[in-house]
Amino acid sequence: MAGRAIMLQGTGSNVGKSLLVAGLCRIARRRGVDVAPFKPQNMSNNAAACPNGGEIGRAQALQARAAGLEPTTDMNPVLLKPESDRRAQVVLNGKALRSEEAAAYMANRGSLLPAVIDAFDRLKSAHDLVIVEGAGSPAEVNLRKGDIANMGFARAADVPVVLIGDIDRGGVIASLVGTRTVVDNKDADMIEGFLINRFRGDQTLFADGVRFIEDRTGWRSFGIVPWLPCAVRLPAEDAVVLDQARRKDGAILIAVPMLSRISNFDDLDPLRAEPDVEVRFIPPGQPLPREADAIIVTGTKSTLADLAMVRAQGWDHDIIAARRTGAHVVGLCGGFQILGNWLEDADAADGLAGSADGLGLFDMTTVMTREKVIRPISGTTLADGDPVTGYELHTGRSQGPMLEKPFCRLDDGTCDGAAAAGGRLIGTYLHGVFASDPFRSRWLERLRSGRRSTLNYEESVENALDELADGLEASLDVDALLALAR
């Protein structure tokens, strides 16, 4: 017997849909419900590798964790990974399908709906409850034709919708009432109610606002979610959050250049969670700070394009100078490739065709290939024997003398990455390496002698998910909300 489903859509992007779905998945799991998350279409360069192969949006991997499940490609059948302002790689059922201009994708995306429905039906058949996350907003009526992410999916799959408004962004009354005004009546009929997210202060002062929304829309309120501090301890999906880091006086300073196609920046979340570490994302137009204890060059969806950006910003000189003056330098995935001698991508497999000299910190060359490596991996560092776990998610094959001094040995007997200068220079394809507590603690101690981490990162994520669920239980009519599922 197929399970039931409910969908959360938002009045706009970044209103909290991903975390609210994660919180509801944790609530359902704690109630003994076999629940799974689903997002028909996602646009993000923050991806996660599934144990059985393929990649999905990182947010759906977190939601799966909240539900007590391993992530699968059925949870996010269509993933769009931007390669430029107007072009993205289309990932279908976990595998790269093609790269496509935005206009072409929008014209043809309706053809992907059958695959989306098939993935959704498989989840419904396997679980009692599926909680669906929309993308963007149904109020973007100019994008309604061929939609597979919001109302196009909801109507095709007959899934009731709850609309989320974010009061912290301002204009929440207008955004909710305005959505009811602009959407088609048949789309509006799919919406059973709304909730308000990220409220600060005295909620009684907004009681008249809730009644006004209910009167103008005909929808019921399921509650008001306060600003929940635990949310900042959970992996973020969108790069928009990268400018929200707090300054920490006297902390270890880690500088991260904000690449134009930065990807998998959640690799840095464990470092951001450390109480005496400041991870400072450096935007274009600013030099990398000379006082940085370490520089981390992250992954990127378009390695050649971001290598060109590094040079255009003068960050190449900053990185080389930092290395010469004793700062630690780490390259993660595409960042590792940027730090090599040479990059070549004849077939535009990684977003931009061409070749270029790298920064030359690693004596290696990388040739991009259309075949993408996607797999969870684990191993131990060769320098200290610390266990590390994570996943590979990259195109390109690297080779050269530097790889004869690998960073770690994997459990399958192969080696990964490169390390030199007593650990002051590290390159690795292992996403998630800083989530491994022993390695992170030792690395931080090398940055500042005597500094040892006491953070259990995986436990902190679990605690944050439980706190998120507690906050939603206390503020929403969860029973009524989940009872909508059909």
Buried (B, 14 or more C-beta within 10 A) or exposed (E): EEBBBBBBBBBBBBBBBBBBBBBBBBBBBBEEBBBBBBBBBBBBBBBBBBEEEBBBBBBBBBBBBBBBBEBBBBBBBBBBBBBBEEBBBBBBBBBBBEBBEBEEBBEEBEEBBEBBBEBBBBBBEBBBBBBBBBBBBBBBBEBBEBBBBBBBBBBBBEBBBBBBBBBEBEEBBEBBBBBBEBBEEEBBEBBBBBBBBBBEEEBEEBEEBBEBBBEBBEBBBBBBBBEBEBBBBBBBBBBEBBEEBEEBEEBBBBBBBBBBBBBBBBBBBBBBBBEEBBBBBBEEEBBBBEEBBBBBBBBBBBBBBBBBBBBEBEBBBBBBEBBEEEBBBBBBBBBBBBBBBBBBBEEBBBBBEEEBEBBEBBBBBBBBBEEBBBBBBBBBBBBEEBBBBBBBBBBBEBEBEBBEBBBBBBEEEEBBBBBBEEBBBBBBBBBBBBBBBBBBBBBBEBBEEEBEBEBEBBEBBBEBBBBBBBBBBEBBBBEEBBEBBE
